[in-house]
Amino acid sequence: MALGISSLMNLISRFLVELQDITLLFWRMLRGLRKQPRYFDEMVRQMDLIGVGSLAIVSLTGFFTGCVLILQAYPTLEYYGAQSSAGQSVAITLIRELGPVLCALMVAGRVGSAISAELGSMVVSQQIDAMRALGTSPARKLVTPRVVALVVTLPLLTVAADIFGLIGGGIIARYLYALDANSYITSLRTGITIQDILGGIVKPIVFGFLIGLISCHKGLTTQGGTVGVGKSTTDAVVLSSITIIIADFFLSKVLQGFFSSTLF
């Protein structure tokens, strides 16, 4: 019993220390936004690496997610005679939930691990110490461009995933279930509301911020040489993924209250 309580207290203590370190990193990043230089070139470079580099995997994920959604939903809709609502069911599920969450998880796995490994390698090779010795803030030069790039590109990647998902659902509906294309498109247009679109954009913005901040924090706190780099990379992906799932619940609740409906 005592051992269990001790383990729980250690877990809580580690969580509070991690939260404190991430908060301090966020504060240093905010302060850096007000100072020169702002490293806009690095921000653009990171947007290219994150956005263009992740487009293929995100689009593929969205496409087959849409295919699976219509594959699972259509037989049930057909049973109740609601085949014409197939497009609406795919659009609502994809835009509100699966699109933002799956896209964020894909980016966390691909980009979050890369950021953590890159910064961790810089820590191990003492490049971060050299940067501080020269009077350069690692938070401003390394963290801010990556977090900003993720906040900007993840909503765009989510939109791409949603579009490919709707296309994938339409292809399956048309060629597997012989649903009229006009009926599918009409269902999409009537099913998607401005609240859906806003919610589908707000979530990726928050997810991108969380992925960037957590991955940078894990990379900058790497210890133990090359073995520590691998551990930091794993921790960054796992923690980012868990945080995305938890944040999705609270964001859905907030958006539900904000729009005063059961949209999310």
N, C-alpha and C positions, 0 to 999 in steps of 0.2 A: 504493500500500500504506500509506504513511504517512498519507495523507489519510483512508483507511478507518479506521485505528486511532484517529486524532484524533476522527473523528466518533463512533466507538463510545465513547471515553472521555467525550466531551461528553454523550452520551446517558446514560451511567451516572451522571455527575456530576449531571445534571438530575434523574434519578430519585431519587438519594439526597437531594438538596435538597428535592424534593417530599415524600418520605417523612418527612423531618425536620420539615417545616412541618406536615404533617398530624398527626404524632405530638404536636407541641407544642399544636396546636389541640385535640386530644383530651384532653390533660392539663389544659388550661385549662378545658375543658368539665366534666371530672370535678371539678375544684376548685370550680367554680361551683355544682355540685349541693349542696354543703354549706353554701352561704351564702344569706342572704336578700337580696332577694326571689327566689323561684323561678319567677315568671312562669307560674303554672298556667293563668291565663286565656289567655295566648298559646299554651300547649301545646294547650289545648282547641280554640282557633281554628284552629291548624295541623292538628289531627286532622280537623276538619271540612273544611278546604280539601283536604287530601290524600286522606282516606278517602272522603268523599261525592263529592268532585269527580272522583275516579278510578274510582268504582264502575262507571259505564257502560262505559267503554273496557275495563276489566279483565274485566267480565262478558261483553262481546261477544267479546273475544279468547279467553276460556276456552270459550265456547259453540262457536265455529267450530273451535277446536283439537280439541275432543272429536269434532265432526263429521268432521274430516279423519282423525283417528286410526281411527275405526271404518270410514270409507270405505276406508282403506288396509289395515287389518288383517283385515276380515271375509272378503274373497275368499280370502286365504291360510288362514285358520282353516277356512273351508268346504271348501277343497281337502283338508285333513287330517281333516275330520269333527269339528272342535272348535268348532263355532259357539257352543256353550253357554259357552265361555270368553271370548266377546267383551267382556262387561262387565268381567271381570277384567283383560284386557289393556289396556283403556282406562284403568281406575282406576289400575293400577300405573304406567303411563307418565305419566299426568297428575299424580298426587299426588306421586310421587317426584321427577320431573324437570321436565317441561314446565310444570306449573302454577307452581311457585315461580320458575323462571327467566324464563318469558315475562311473568309478572306483574311481576317486578322490572324487566325491560327496559322494559315499558310505563310503569311509574312513573318510572324513570330518565329516560325521554324527556319525560314530561309534567311531573313534579314537580321532578326534578333541574335541568332547564333553567330552570324558573321561579324556583327558589331562587337559582341562580347569577346569573340576570339581575337579580333583586331586590336581592341584596346587592351585586352589581357596580355597579348604578345608585346605591346608597347610598354606595359608595366614591367614585365619580366625582363625585357632588354634595357630597362632604365631610361627609355625615351621620355616617359612622363616626368621623371625626376629632372632630366636635362631641360625639358620644356619649362618647368617651374623655375629652374635656376636661371634661365634666360628672361624671366619675368613674364612669361606667357601663361595665361590661364587655360588649363586643360578643359575646364567646363565651357569656356567661351569658344575655344577653337575646335574641340572634338565633340562635345555633347550637344551644344545648341544646334549646329548644322544638321546633325543626324535626327534630333527630335523634331525640328521644324520640317525636315524633309519627309519624315514619316507622317506627321500631321497633315501635310499637304497632299501627299501621294496616296495614302491609304483610302480616303474617300473616292478618289478617281479610280483606283483599282477595284473598289467595291462596286462602283457603277458599271465598270467593264464586266465584272463577274455576274452582276445582275442581268445585264443585256445578253451575255452568252447563255446564262441559265434560262432566260425566257425563250431564246432561240432554240436551245436544246429541247425544252419542253414542247415547243411548237412542232419540231421535227418528229418527235415521238408520237405526239397527238395526231399528226397528219398521216404519217406513213405506217404507224403500228395500229392505231385505233380508227383511222379513216375519219377523223374529225375535220370538218370544214375549216380551212385556214381563216376565212373571214369571221367565222364564229369565235375562233380562238383569239384573234386580234381584238374583236369587239369586247370580249370578256376581259381582256387585259386592260383596255381603255376605261371600261366602266369600273373595274376593280381597284385600280391604282388611284389613290388620293394624294393631295399635297402633304398631308400628315405622314403618310407612308414614306414619301420621298425625303421629307425633313428628318424623320427618325432614322432612315437609312443612311443619312449623311452625318448626323450628329454622333451616332455610335462609332463609326470608323475614326472620326476625329479624336475622340477620347481613347479609343483602342490604340491608335498610332502614338499618342502621347505616352501612354502606359508602356507600350513595347519599347519605345526609344529610351525612356527614363530608366526602366528596369535593366535593359540590356547594357546601357552605358554604365550604370552603377555596378553591375556584376563584373563588367570588364575592368573598371578602374580599381576594384577592390580585390583583384586576383592575387593570390598568394601561393607559394609552393612551386614555382618554376613552371615548366611545360605541363606537368600533371595538373597544376592549378588552373591553367588555361582551359583544359578540357572540362574540369569541374565547373568553372565559371560559365562556360558555354552551355553545359547541360542545365545548370541552375537557372540561367537566363531564359531558356526556352520553357522550362517547366513552370517557373514562377510567372512568366508572361502569359502562358496559356491558362493557368488557373485564375489569374487576375482578370483576364478577358471574360471568362465564364461568369465570374462573380460580378464584375462590372456590368455585364449584359443584363443580369437580373435587376440590379438597381436602376440602370438606365431605362429599362422597360417600364419599371414602376413609376419613375419620374415622368417619362413621356406619357404614360397612361394618365397620370394626374394632370399633366400640363394640358393635354388635349381633351380632358374630361370625358374620356370614352374608354372602350376596351380595345383600342387599336393595337396596343402593343402587349 
